[in-house]
Amino acid sequence: MPADEQGDTERPGGGPDAAPSPPHARRHRWAGRAVELLRAEAAAVGPTPLLRYPLPSAWGPRLYLKDESAQPTGSLKHRLVRAMFLHALADGRITEGTPVVVATGGAVAVAGAAIAGRLGVPFHAVVPRAAAPALTARIEPLGAQVTVGDPPAAVHAEAARLAERLGGHFMDHFADAERAVTGCGEPTIAEETFQQLAGEDHPLPHWIVTGAGTGATAAAFGRHLRRHGLPTGLAVVDPENSAYFPGWAAGVPDYATGVPSRIAGIGRPRMEPGFVPSLVDLMVPVPDAASIAAMRHLRAATGRSLGGSSGTTLWGACHLLARMLAEGTRGSVVIIAGDHAEPYRHTYDDDAWLRQQGLDPTPHAQVLERFFATGEWSPG
């Protein structure tokens, strides 16, 4: 019979007459150690950088970049996945040896594999066939297993079935991330950002600009602004084919396009349950070619290689900065840079891939150059 079923032989007082610990004691201790590990990781990372973006010196507004590529696996999703693990540990859904299953071919799988490896629990990613080769190379060295779901629309259901078959935990980031950040994400990205802004010229920004993938980051900022009665607006940028902008504009909570976004990490073919439209003050639709142009402009201006979603937020910020310039409004805008550019070497940074996709960033790059030189915003 396993030691846990017999009763743990450790005695709280250490004396020979102390009663054996009950069977649940080891489970609780393991969960407590796992939580400590994840909190220690978060503390070691510390606040991700908040950088001032180089704007013309004559401009009144300031632009800041919150660089989430500094997370351990290079993406904002690491922060969210850590919160989901903490939430599942606190709820008892992950215990020692519990297999964890996700349905994604992106950054959530990479972060999940790294965190599961730290905790010593099995990790499985069910991914679309097109994403499998690149993802396998990134997560198998971390001890993860990859299962191909086909067709892509079936990946979510296949992951849920696999978790049930394994007796594991299906970590559904589109349903779980927003709740997990609310319950176990302290400090949230919003709290961290406003603490960093405290010593700046404009500690209360005019706008926060982020994308909506799981919806968790937008919700964290939206709730923070309302909880503290702050005047800051929350702007969410949305790429082509995504359901969020049209669903938000039309007030249709179950809006769907059925078409995947080409800008990784943000944009979804349906309104996901973690997206809370009532927390959003403004949505800005952004052409995919403009996201690529802005990503490249960002790298040239700051020396930081960030992903396409960071370009989407920069394009949205330019729209807002132009409005502030026209109105003579001082203050600041903060953009959330979601991930590093390394995973996109063969897509957004590959001109041949862009041609295959019918994307030409050149006209949008010219718009950006003119804006940062003159303050004139004419995206067409």
Backbone hydrogen bonds in HBPLUS format (Angstrom, degrees):
<---DONOR---> <-ACCEPTOR-->    atom                        ^
c    i                          cat <-CA-CA->   ^        H-A-AA   ^      H-
h    n   atom  resd res      DA  || num        DHA   H-A  angle D-A-AA Bond
n    s   type  num  typ     dist DA aas  dist angle  dist       angle   num
A0005-GLU N   A0002-PRO O   3.01 MM   3  5.44 127.7  2.29 107.6 120.3     1
A0006-GLN N   A0002-PRO O   3.19 MM   4  6.56 145.9  2.31 148.4 158.5     2
A0006-GLN N   A0003-ALA O   3.15 MM   3  5.10 122.9  2.49  93.9 108.4     3
A0007-GLY N   A0003-ALA O   3.01 MM   4  6.09 132.4  2.24 144.7 157.2     4
A0021-SER N   A0008-ASP O   3.21 MM  13  5.06 139.0  2.39 142.1 145.0     5
A0014-GLY N   A0011-ARG O   2.82 MM   3  4.93 138.1  1.99 104.8 118.5     6
A0018-ALA N   A0015-GLY O   3.31 MM   3  5.56 168.0  2.33 110.6 114.1     7
A0025-ALA N   A0022-PRO O   3.01 MM   3  5.62 161.1  2.04 121.7 127.6     8
A0028-HIS N   A0024-HIS O   2.98 MM   4  6.25 161.5  2.02 158.9 163.7     9
A0029-ARG N   A0025-ALA O   2.90 MM   4  6.14 159.7  1.95 150.5 156.5    10
A0030-TRP N   A0026-ARG O   2.84 MM   4  6.03 162.1  1.87 152.9 157.6    11
A0031-ALA N   A0027-ARG O   3.03 MM   4  6.25 165.9  2.05 149.3 153.0    12
A0032-GLY N   A0028-HIS O   2.87 MM   4  6.09 157.1  1.92 148.0 154.9    13
A0033-ARG N   A0029-ARG O   2.90 MM   4  6.17 156.2  1.96 151.2 156.9    14
A0034-ALA N   A0030-TRP O   2.91 MM   4  6.17 156.8  1.96 151.5 158.4    15
A0035-VAL N   A0031-ALA O   2.90 MM   4  6.16 160.4  1.94 152.9 157.6    16
A0036-GLU N   A0032-GLY O   2.99 MM   4  6.21 158.3  2.04 144.7 150.8    17
A0037-LEU N   A0033-ARG O   2.92 MM   4  6.20 153.5  1.99 147.7 154.6    18
A0038-LEU N   A0034-ALA O   3.10 MM   4  6.42 159.9  2.14 151.3 155.4    19
A0039-ARG N   A0035-VAL O   2.90 MM   4  6.13 158.2  1.95 153.4 160.1    20
A0040-ALA N   A0036-GLU O   2.83 MM   4  5.94 150.6  1.92 145.2 153.7    21
A0041-GLU N   A0037-LEU O   2.94 MM   4  6.22 149.1  2.04 142.6 151.1    22
A0042-ALA N   A0038-LEU O   3.04 MM   4  6.30 163.1  2.07 146.8 150.4    23
A0043-ALA N   A0039-ARG O   2.94 MM   4  6.16 156.2  2.00 145.1 151.9    24
A0044-ALA N   A0040-ALA O   2.88 MM   4  6.07 150.0  1.97 145.4 153.6    25
A0045-VAL N   A0041-GLU O   2.96 MM   4  6.26 153.4  2.03 152.5 159.4    26
A0046-GLY N   A0042-ALA O   2.96 MM   4  6.14 161.8  1.99 147.3 152.7    27
A0067-ASP N   A0049-PRO O   2.89 MM  18  5.42 157.0  1.94 158.9 165.2    28
A0051-LEU N   A0065-LEU O   2.86 MM  14  5.08 167.8  1.87 145.7 146.0    29
A0065-LEU N   A0051-LEU O   2.73 MM  14  5.08 155.3  1.79 147.9 156.5    30
A0053-TYR N   A0063-LEU O   2.68 MM  10  5.27 167.4  1.69 150.5 153.7    31
A0059-TRP N   A0056-PRO O   3.01 MM   3  5.65 159.6  2.06 119.8 126.1    32
A0062-ARG N   A0331-GLY O   2.84 MM 269  6.28 145.3  1.96 143.1 154.5    33
A0333-VAL N   A0062-ARG O   2.85 MM 271  6.31 141.8  2.00 145.8 157.1    34
A0064-TYR N   A0333-VAL O   2.80 MM 269  6.21 160.6  1.84 159.9 165.9    35
A0335-ILE N   A0064-TYR O   2.85 MM 271  6.24 164.8  1.88 155.8 157.8    36
A0066-LYS N   A0335-ILE O   2.87 MM 269  6.15 173.3  1.88 172.5 174.9    37
A0337-ALA N   A0066-LYS O   2.91 MM 271  5.79 164.0  1.93 147.5 152.6    38
A0068-GLU N   A0337-ALA O   2.98 MM 269  5.75 150.2  2.07 151.4 159.5    39
A0071-GLN N   A0068-GLU O   3.15 MM   3  5.75 166.0  2.17 117.2 118.8    40
A0074-GLY N   A0071-GLN O   2.79 MM   3  5.01 165.1  1.81 121.7 123.9    41
A0340-HIS N   A0074-GLY O   3.03 MM 266  5.57 142.4  2.17 164.0 165.5    42
A0078-HIS N   A0075-SER O   3.05 MM   3  5.73 157.1  2.11 115.6 121.4    43
A0076-LEU N   A0338-GLY O   2.66 MM 262  5.04 155.1  1.72 162.9 165.5    44
A0079-ARG N   A0076-LEU O   3.03 MM   3  5.59 128.1  2.31 113.2 124.2    45
A0081-VAL N   A0077-LYS O   2.79 MM   4  5.99 165.6  1.81 157.1 160.7    46
A0082-ARG N   A0078-HIS O   2.93 MM   4  6.02 159.6  1.97 148.4 153.9    47
A0083-ALA N   A0079-ARG O   3.21 MM   4  6.45 154.4  2.28 139.4 145.8    48
A0084-MET N   A0080-LEU O   2.93 MM   4  6.29 148.4  2.03 145.2 154.8    49
A0085-PHE N   A0081-VAL O   2.89 MM   4  6.19 156.3  1.94 154.1 159.5    50
A0086-LEU N   A0082-ARG O   2.98 MM   4  6.23 164.4  2.00 150.3 154.6    51
A0087-HIS N   A0083-ALA O   2.89 MM   4  6.06 155.8  1.94 146.4 153.2    52
A0088-ALA N   A0084-MET O   2.94 MM   4  6.10 161.7  1.97 146.9 151.7    53
A0089-LEU N   A0085-PHE O   2.83 MM   4  6.01 153.0  1.90 152.1 160.0    54
A0090-ALA N   A0086-LEU O   2.95 MM   4  6.12 160.5  1.98 146.4 151.6    55
A0091-ASP N   A0087-HIS O   3.00 MM   4  6.19 143.7  2.13 142.3 152.4    56
A0093-ARG N   A0088-ALA O   2.85 MM   5  5.01 137.7  2.03 155.3 157.3    57
A0094-ILE N   A0088-ALA O   3.32 MM   6  5.58 145.6  2.45 118.1 114.7    58
A0092-GLY N   A0089-LEU O   3.14 MM   3  5.12 153.2  2.22  99.4 107.6    59
A0098-THR N   A0095-THR O   2.98 MM   3  5.42 168.5  2.00 139.9 138.4    60
A0169-HIS N   A0099-PRO O   2.78 MM  70  6.23 158.6  1.83 164.3 169.7    61
A0100-VAL N   A0122-PRO O   2.90 MM  22  6.20 160.3  1.94 143.4 148.1    62
A0124-HIS N   A0100-VAL O   2.85 MM  24  6.21 155.2  1.91 162.1 168.0    63
A0101-VAL N   A0169-HIS O   2.92 MM  68  6.14 163.2  1.95 156.0 156.0    64
A0171-MET N   A0101-VAL O   2.80 MM  70  5.90 157.3  1.85 161.7 169.6    65
A0102-VAL N   A0124-HIS O   2.99 MM  22  6.49 152.3  2.07 155.6 164.2    66
A0126-VAL N   A0102-VAL O   2.90 MM  24  6.22 171.0  1.91 157.7 159.9    67
A0104-THR N   A0126-VAL O   3.07 MM  22  6.24 118.4  2.47 139.7 155.7    68
A0109-ALA N   A0106-GLY O   3.12 MM   3  5.74 129.6  2.39 112.2 122.8    69
A0111-ALA N   A0107-ALA O   2.93 MM   4  6.14 171.6  1.94 157.1 158.8    70
A0112-GLY N   A0108-VAL O   2.80 MM   4  5.86 159.1  1.85 145.7 152.7    71
A0113-ALA N   A0109-ALA O   2.91 MM   4  6.00 157.3  1.96 144.9 150.4    72
A0114-ALA N   A0110-VAL O   3.10 MM   4  6.34 159.3  2.15 147.8 153.0    73
A0115-ILE N   A0111-ALA O   2.97 MM   4  6.20 164.6  2.00 155.2 159.1    74
A0116-ALA N   A0112-GLY O   2.85 MM   4  5.89 165.7  1.87 151.1 156.0    75
A0117-GLY N   A0113-ALA O   2.99 MM   4  6.03 151.6  2.07 139.1 147.0    76
A0118-ARG N   A0114-ALA O   3.13 MM   4  6.44 147.6  2.24 140.0 148.0    77
A0118-ARG N   A0115-ILE O   3.07 MM   3  5.07 117.2  2.49  94.2 109.3    78
A0119-LEU N   A0115-ILE O   3.08 MM   4  6.41 148.8  2.18 147.3 155.8    79
A0120-GLY N   A0116-ALA O   2.79 MM   4  5.91 123.3  2.11 142.0 158.0    80
A0121-VAL N   A0116-ALA O   3.09 MM   5  5.29 158.2  2.14 143.0 145.5    81
A0145-GLN N   A0123-PHE O   3.01 MM  22  6.38 154.2  2.08 146.7 154.6    82
A0125-ALA N   A0145-GLN O   2.86 MM  20  6.30 160.3  1.90 163.9 170.6    83
A0147-THR N   A0125-ALA O   2.86 MM  22  6.15 163.3  1.89 154.8 156.8    84
A0127-VAL N   A0147-THR O   2.85 MM  20  6.28 154.2  1.91 160.9 169.3    85
A0149-GLY N   A0127-VAL O   2.81 MM  22  5.61 168.2  1.83 146.0 150.0    86
A0131-ALA N   A0128-PRO O   3.01 MM   3  5.48 136.0  2.21 110.8 122.5    87
A0132-ALA N   A0129-ARG O   3.23 MM   3  5.26 144.3  2.36 100.3 110.2    88
A0135-LEU N   A0131-ALA O   3.17 MM   4  6.16 164.7  2.19 161.9 166.3    89
A0136-THR N   A0132-ALA O   2.81 MM   4  5.77 165.0  1.83 160.4 164.6    90
A0137-ALA N   A0133-PRO O   3.29 MM   4  6.50 158.8  2.34 146.0 150.1    91
A0138-ARG N   A0135-LEU O   2.90 MM   3  5.14 133.8  2.12 103.6 117.0    92
A0139-ILE N   A0135-LEU O   2.96 MM   4  6.23 152.6  2.04 161.0 169.2    93
A0140-GLU N   A0136-THR O   3.01 MM   4  5.52 162.4  2.04 144.4 148.5    94
A0142-LEU N   A0139-ILE O   2.94 MM   3  5.16 144.5  2.07 105.0 116.2    95
A0144-ALA N   A0139-ILE O   3.29 MM   5  5.63 160.2  2.33 143.4 138.8    96
A0143-GLY N   A0140-GLU O   2.87 MM   3  5.10 162.8  1.90 115.9 118.9    97
A0154-ALA N   A0151-PRO O   2.85 MM   3  5.49 156.8  1.90 121.8 129.4    98
A0155-VAL N   A0152-PRO O   3.16 MM   3  5.47 170.1  2.17 115.1 118.0    99
A0158-GLU N   A0154-ALA O   2.91 MM   4  6.07 158.4  1.96 156.8 163.8   100
A0159-ALA N   A0155-VAL O   2.93 MM   4  6.14 154.1  2.00 150.1 156.5   101
A0160-ALA N   A0156-HIS O   3.09 MM   4  6.41 157.7  2.14 148.9 154.7   102
A0161-ARG N   A0157-ALA O   3.01 MM   4  6.27 155.8  2.07 146.6 153.1   103
A0162-LEU N   A0158-GLU O   2.90 MM   4  6.10 156.7  1.95 147.3 153.9   104
A0163-ALA N   A0159-ALA O   2.96 MM   4  6.18 163.4  1.98 152.8 156.4   105
A0164-GLU N   A0160-ALA O   3.12 MM   4  6.34 156.2  2.18 142.8 149.1   106
A0165-ARG N   A0161-ARG O   2.87 MM   4  6.11 156.9  1.92 149.7 156.6   107
A0166-LEU N   A0162-LEU O   2.91 MM   4  6.12 152.1  1.99 151.8 158.9   108
A0167-GLY N   A0163-ALA O   3.00 MM   4  5.91 115.5  2.43 134.9 150.2   109
A0168-GLY N   A0163-ALA O   2.70 MM   5  4.67 158.4  1.75 151.3 151.0   110
A0167-GLY N   A0164-GLU O   3.20 MM   3  5.04 146.1  2.32  94.3 104.4   111
A0175-ALA N   A0172-ASP O   3.08 MM   3  5.51 135.7  2.28 108.9 120.4   112
A0176-ASP N   A0172-ASP O   2.65 MM   4  5.62 159.9  1.69 162.7 169.6   113
A0177-ALA N   A0173-HIS O   3.18 MM   4  4.99 156.9  2.23 116.1 122.5   114
A0180-ALA N   A0176-ASP O   2.86 MM   4  5.95 161.3  1.89 160.6 167.1   115
A0181-VAL N   A0177-ALA O   2.92 MM   4  6.05 164.3  1.94 157.0 159.8   116
A0182-THR N   A0178-GLU O   3.24 MM   4  6.38 154.8  2.31 138.8 145.5   117
A0183-GLY N   A0179-ARG O   2.97 MM   4  6.22 150.6  2.06 146.6 154.6   118
A0184-CYS N   A0180-ALA O   2.61 MM   4  5.49 165.7  1.63 159.1 163.2   119
A0185-GLY N   A0181-VAL O   3.09 MM   4  4.06 136.0  2.29 118.2 116.0   120
A0192-GLU N   A0188-THR O   2.96 MM   4  6.19 167.0  1.98 155.9 159.7   121
A0193-THR N   A0189-ILE O   2.94 MM   4  5.99 157.6  1.99 140.9 146.9   122
A0194-PHE N   A0190-ALA O   3.04 MM   4  6.26 169.7  2.05 158.1 159.7   123
A0195-GLN N   A0191-GLU O   3.05 MM   4  6.19 149.9  2.14 145.1 153.5   124
A0196-GLN N   A0192-GLU O   3.08 MM   4  6.33 153.4  2.15 146.1 152.9   125
A0197-LEU N   A0193-THR O   3.00 MM   4  6.27 141.2  2.15 143.8 155.1   126
A0198-ALA N   A0195-GLN O   3.30 MM   3  5.34 151.5  2.39  98.8 107.0   127
A0200-GLU N   A0197-LEU O   2.92 MM   3  5.24 167.8  1.93 120.4 124.1   128
A0206-HIS N   A0332-SER O   2.65 MM 126  5.45 146.8  1.75 144.5 154.1   129
A0233-GLY N   A0206-HIS O   2.98 MM  27  6.19 172.6  1.99 136.6 138.5   130
A0334-VAL N   A0207-TRP O   3.00 MM 127  6.41 157.8  2.05 150.1 156.8   131
A0208-ILE N   A0233-GLY O   2.91 MM  25  6.30 151.1  1.99 163.8 173.2   132
A0235-ALA N   A0208-ILE O   2.84 MM  27  6.02 176.2  1.84 179.1 178.8   133
A0209-VAL N   A0334-VAL O   2.74 MM 125  6.05 157.2  1.79 168.1 171.5   134
A0336-ILE N   A0209-VAL O   3.02 MM 127  6.35 145.5  2.14 170.1 177.5   135
A0210-THR N   A0235-ALA O   3.07 MM  25  6.57 157.2  2.13 160.3 166.2   136
A0237-VAL N   A0210-THR O   2.91 MM  27  6.18 152.4  1.99 143.6 152.5   137
A0267-GLY N   A0212-ALA O   3.09 MM  55  6.14 154.4  2.15 136.4 137.2   138
A0219-ALA N   A0215-GLY O   3.02 MM   4  6.13 156.7  2.08 146.7 154.0   139
A0220-ALA N   A0216-ALA O   2.88 MM   4  6.08 151.1  1.96 145.4 153.2   140
A0221-PHE N   A0217-THR O   3.11 MM   4  6.41 161.5  2.14 152.8 156.1   141
A0222-GLY N   A0218-ALA O   2.85 MM   4  6.02 168.6  1.86 154.3 158.3   142
A0223-ARG N   A0219-ALA O   2.92 MM   4  5.94 165.6  1.94 150.3 153.6   143
A0224-HIS N   A0220-ALA O   3.13 MM   4  6.18 154.1  2.20 137.3 144.9   144
A0225-LEU N   A0221-PHE O   2.95 MM   4  6.19 163.8  1.98 159.3 162.6   145
A0226-ARG N   A0222-GLY O   3.21 MM   4  6.42 158.7  2.26 144.0 149.3   146
A0227-ARG N   A0223-ARG O   2.75 MM   4  5.81 160.9  1.79 152.7 159.1   147
A0228-HIS N   A0224-HIS O   3.11 MM   4  6.16 151.8  2.19 146.5 151.9   148
A0230-LEU N   A0225-LEU O   2.87 MM   5  5.00 155.5  1.93 149.4 153.7   149
A0229-GLY N   A0226-ARG O   3.22 MM   3  4.89 155.4  2.29  94.8 102.2   150
A0281-ASP N   A0234-LEU O   2.98 MM  47  5.26 145.0  2.10 142.2 152.6   151
A0282-LEU N   A0234-LEU O   3.20 MM  48  6.50 142.3  2.35 154.1 151.1   152
A0236-VAL N   A0282-LEU O   2.86 MM  46  6.34 157.2  1.91 156.7 161.0   153
A0284-VAL N   A0236-VAL O   2.93 MM  48  6.28 152.9  2.00 141.7 148.7   154
A0238-ASP N   A0284-VAL O   2.99 MM  46  6.17 153.2  2.06 146.0 145.3   155
A0286-VAL N   A0238-ASP O   2.79 MM  48  5.84 159.1  1.83 156.2 156.2   156
A0243-ALA N   A0268-ARG O   2.70 MM  25  5.88 155.7  1.76 170.6 177.9   157
A0247-GLY N   A0243-ALA O   2.94 MM   4  5.78 154.0  2.00 149.5 157.9   158
A0248-TRP N   A0244-TYR O   2.82 MM   4  5.87 158.3  1.86 151.4 157.2   159
A0249-ALA N   A0245-PHE O   2.86 MM   4  5.99 170.2  1.87 160.1 163.0   160
A0250-ALA N   A0246-PRO O   2.95 MM   4  5.94 153.9  2.02 142.5 149.2   161
A0251-GLY N   A0247-GLY O   2.91 MM   4  5.72 118.1  2.30 131.8 146.2   162
A0252-VAL N   A0247-GLY O   2.91 MM   5  4.89 149.5  2.00 142.0 148.0   163
A0251-GLY N   A0248-TRP O   3.27 MM   3  5.08 141.7  2.43  92.4 103.2   164
A0255-TYR N   A0252-VAL O   3.26 MM   3  5.46 151.8  2.34 121.7 118.4   165
A0271-MET N   A0255-TYR O   2.97 MM  16  5.75 141.3  2.13 169.5 175.7   166
A0257-THR N   A0269-PRO O   2.66 MM  12  4.98 154.7  1.72 138.2 147.4   167
A0258-GLY N   A0269-PRO O   3.13 MM  11  4.72 169.4  2.14 127.1 128.4   168
A0275-PHE N   A0272-GLU O   3.11 MM   3  5.69 167.4  2.12 120.3 124.3   169
A0279-LEU N   A0276-VAL O   3.05 MM   3  5.82 165.6  2.07 126.7 131.1   170
A0280-VAL N   A0277-PRO O   3.06 MM   3  5.45 163.6  2.09 116.2 121.4   171
A0290-ALA N   A0287-PRO O   3.03 MM   3  5.19 125.4  2.34 100.0 114.4   172
A0291-SER N   A0287-PRO O   3.09 MM   4  6.52 147.3  2.20 148.5 158.0   173
A0291-SER N   A0288-ASP O   3.07 MM   3  5.04 118.0  2.47  93.5 108.7   174
A0292-ILE N   A0288-ASP O   3.10 MM   4  6.49 154.8  2.16 150.9 156.8   175
A0293-ALA N   A0289-ALA O   3.00 MM   4  6.23 162.4  2.04 144.7 149.6   176
A0294-ALA N   A0290-ALA O   2.89 MM   4  6.03 160.3  1.93 149.1 154.3   177
A0295-MET N   A0291-SER O   2.87 MM   4  6.05 149.4  1.97 142.9 151.8   178
A0296-ARG N   A0292-ILE O   3.06 MM   4  6.34 159.0  2.11 151.9 156.1   179
A0297-HIS N   A0293-ALA O   2.93 MM   4  6.18 151.1  2.01 143.8 152.8   180
A0298-LEU N   A0294-ALA O   2.82 MM   4  5.94 158.4  1.87 148.3 153.8   181
A0299-ARG N   A0295-MET O   3.17 MM   4  6.46 153.7  2.24 142.3 148.4   182
A0300-ALA N   A0296-ARG O   3.10 MM   4  6.36 160.4  2.14 146.9 151.8   183
A0301-ALA N   A0297-HIS O   2.90 MM   4  6.10 150.7  1.98 150.8 159.2   184
A0302-THR N   A0298-LEU O   2.93 MM   4  5.97 151.8  2.01 150.9 157.2   185
A0303-GLY N   A0299-ARG O   2.72 MM   4  4.87 146.4  1.83 134.5 142.4   186
A0341-ALA N   A0305-SER O   3.14 MM  36  5.24 150.1  2.23 115.3 112.4   187
A0307-GLY N   A0339-ASP O   2.92 MM  32  5.43 158.8  1.97 135.1 135.3   188
A0310-SER N   A0307-GLY O   3.13 MM   3  5.54 134.7  2.34 105.9 117.5   189
A0311-GLY N   A0308-GLY O   3.00 MM   3  5.06 119.9  2.37  96.2 111.4   190
A0312-THR N   A0308-GLY O   3.04 MM   4  6.46 145.1  2.16 144.0 154.2   191
A0313-THR N   A0309-SER O   3.07 MM   4  6.41 154.7  2.14 144.8 149.9   192
A0314-LEU N   A0310-SER O   2.98 MM   4  6.25 151.4  2.06 144.3 152.6   193
A0315-TRP N   A0311-GLY O   2.95 MM   4  6.18 160.3  1.99 151.5 156.0   194
A0316-GLY N   A0312-THR O   3.09 MM   4  6.36 162.2  2.12 147.9 152.6   195
A0317-ALA N   A0313-THR O   2.87 MM   4  6.08 150.4  1.95 143.8 152.4   196
A0318-CYS N   A0314-LEU O   2.94 MM   4  6.25 149.7  2.03 149.9 157.3   197
A0319-HIS N   A0315-TRP O   3.26 MM   4  6.63 153.6  2.34 146.9 152.9   198
A0320-LEU N   A0316-GLY O   3.24 MM   4  6.60 150.5  2.33 143.5 150.9   199
A0321-LEU N   A0317-ALA O   2.72 MM   4  5.98 161.4  1.76 157.7 163.5   200
A0322-ALA N   A0318-CYS O   2.89 MM   4  5.96 158.6  1.93 148.2 153.4   201
A0323-ARG N   A0319-HIS O   3.32 MM   4  6.52 149.2  2.42 133.3 140.8   202
A0324-MET N   A0320-LEU O   2.95 MM   4  6.29 154.5  2.02 147.9 155.1   203
A0325-LEU N   A0321-LEU O   2.81 MM   4  6.08 158.6  1.85 153.7 159.4   204
A0326-ALA N   A0322-ALA O   2.98 MM   4  6.16 160.5  2.02 146.3 151.4   205
A0327-GLU N   A0323-ARG O   3.04 MM   4  6.23 144.5  2.17 142.5 151.9   206
A0328-GLY N   A0324-MET O   2.89 MM   4  5.87 113.0  2.35 137.7 154.3   207
A0329-THR N   A0324-MET O   2.80 MM   5  4.78 155.1  1.86 146.8 147.2   208
A0328-GLY N   A0325-LEU O   3.17 MM   3  5.01 148.6  2.28  95.8 105.3   209
A0344-TYR N   A0341-ALA O   2.83 MM   3  5.48 158.7  1.88 128.0 135.4   210
A0345-ARG N   A0342-GLU O   3.40 MM   3  5.71 154.5  2.47 124.1 119.7   211
A0347-THR N   A0344-TYR O   3.07 MM   3  5.05 166.1  2.09 107.6 110.9   212
A0349-ASP N   A0344-TYR O   3.24 MM   5  6.37 164.0  2.27 166.5 162.4   213
A0350-ASP N   A0347-THR O   2.97 MM   3  5.15 164.2  2.00 116.5 119.0   214
A0354-LEU N   A0350-ASP O   3.06 MM   4  6.44 157.5  2.12 152.1 158.9   215
A0355-ARG N   A0351-ASP O   3.00 MM   4  6.26 154.5  2.06 145.6 151.7   216
A0356-GLN N   A0352-ALA O   3.03 MM   4  6.33 156.8  2.08 148.0 154.2   217
A0357-GLN N   A0353-TRP O   3.01 MM   4  6.29 142.3  2.16 144.8 155.4   218
A0357-GLN N   A0354-LEU O   3.15 MM   3  5.06 123.1  2.49  91.4 105.9   219
A0359-LEU N   A0354-LEU O   2.85 MM   5  5.05 170.9  1.86 153.1 150.3   220
A0358-GLY N   A0355-ARG O   3.00 MM   3  4.92 152.5  2.07  99.8 108.6   221
A0365-ALA N   A0361-PRO O   2.84 MM   4  6.04 148.5  1.94 156.8 167.4   222
A0365-ALA N   A0362-THR O   3.10 MM   3  5.02 118.8  2.49  95.1 110.6   223
A0366-GLN N   A0362-THR O   3.07 MM   4  6.36 149.8  2.16 152.5 160.1   224
A0367-VAL N   A0363-PRO O   3.13 MM   4  6.47 147.0  2.25 138.6 147.2   225
A0368-LEU N   A0364-HIS O   3.05 MM   4  6.37 156.3  2.11 147.0 152.4   226
A0369-GLU N   A0365-ALA O   2.95 MM   4  6.21 161.8  1.99 149.3 154.1   227
A0370-ARG N   A0366-GLN O   2.99 MM   4  6.15 163.8  2.02 148.3 152.5   228
A0371-PHE N   A0367-VAL O   2.95 MM   4  6.13 154.1  2.02 144.4 152.2   229
A0372-PHE N   A0368-LEU O   2.97 MM   4  6.17 174.2  1.98 162.1 161.6   230
A0373-ALA N   A0369-GLU O   3.09 MM   4  6.12 132.1  2.33 137.4 149.8   231
A0374-THR N   A0370-ARG O   2.84 MM   4  5.85 152.9  1.91 149.6 156.0   232
A0375-GLY N   A0371-PHE O   2.61 MM   4  4.54 147.4  1.71 131.2 140.2   233
